[in-house]
């Protein structure tokens, strides 16, 4: 991320904080309470097990506290921990996002918009290329390996503020290639749940599918997970 991008995000953060401060404590709390009351109109009720009911509602609270209607996605622990450095992993689309789309589709769309906004328009998958050196038993030496050469879409194993690959674990970054199919499946599930063709077409969602997926992904993930472009284009 360059200096201009850092300044841009800093200005947004300062503006949000300034707006809250201008309201004053009581007004800011009232605004927050009203927003939470709206979110709690969606609930999961469990009869006969008070502890489980409390745990489910607590989990929903922690999840909703980590997302919103701006284009952002939570790290595996959300705001409850910094164990994942605040980075976005496949856990977002696979484990957390499905529960959001069921009750809060507008928030679910914003979470996916985080991915769509970070598909670089000109560099393609090269934007998230990962280059490393791995041990080659045949030659008994380290050889250069590249994951993402611009010919196929590759989402980062660890996504950050600008969407570039942030991982320091080159092994996982190079081999956990299911991340791309995980993201693509979430885009398709959003359409199935909402029927929102407008966002799929204009919100850059289709770019997830219009890129040719890497053959290694198709070989390592069940083909039913990767929705072919030919199945989607007639719907638009």
Secondary structure by P-SEA (a helix, b strand, c coil): ccaaaaaaaaaaaaaaaaaaaaacaaaaaaaaaaaaaaaacbbbbbcccaaaaaaaaaaaaaaaaaccccccccccccccccccccccccccccccaaaaaaccaaaaaaaaaaaaaacccccccccccccbbbbbccccbbbbbbcccccccccccccccccccccccaaaaacccaaaaaaaaaaaaaaaacccaaaaacccccccccccccaaaaaacccccccccccccccc
